[in-house]
């Protein structure tokens, strides 16, 4: 599979911050719901694409004229919370990339990653298989949910949560969305692959600091939107 990615630390938009006045971050006390809507995320995805193209960032040479599908795939964390929105980018009806935008402001800067020429994953098949395994392994259990998750970044798969009706114990079944192989629900070690929460990893920076980073990216998005509007939507 072709996963040409741009890491968050590689493409930093510092050059686009020159001359822009950023509004101070909103304190945590002023806001309770930190979830990001798909509409908000779409604006951030567009602003990111515009900024990378304008900055002549590596890999974006042929992205001029591309458009983003406003209906993203919603990917969750293994803790059950929505992690990010994955937007598909098309040019001349061909999928040329994806842009991931975080679904919660407490996770920091809204931009997660961009993938060039992504290989479509088998979401429906992975979800079906994870439910089949859950029913087989826990025949008396009750399936509570099945979601597409990031189980070990950047790996994506289906996670089925099944609850034992007798003991009340919950079990998670993971199936990789590319290989359709079952992934064992165990911690990652030096020798064995497992699953880990990207959500929890992102929160290690601290909620307050992450909220400030999200606010900066939001103000940058608004500045880019305004500049694009002033130029008639052309960049």
Buried (B, 14 or more C-beta within 10 A) or exposed (E): EEEEBBEBEEBEBEEBBEEEEBEEBBEBEEEEEBEBEBEBBBBBBBBBBBBBBBBEBEBBEEBEEBEBBBEBBBBBBBEBBBBBBBBBBEBEEEBBBBBBBBBBBBBBBBBBBBBBBBEEBBBEEBBBBBBEBBBEEBEEBEBEEBBBBBBBBEBBBBBBBBBEEEEEEEBBBBBBBBBBEBBEBEEEEEEEEBBBBBBEEBBEEEBEEBBBBBBBBBBBBBBBBEBBEEEEEEE
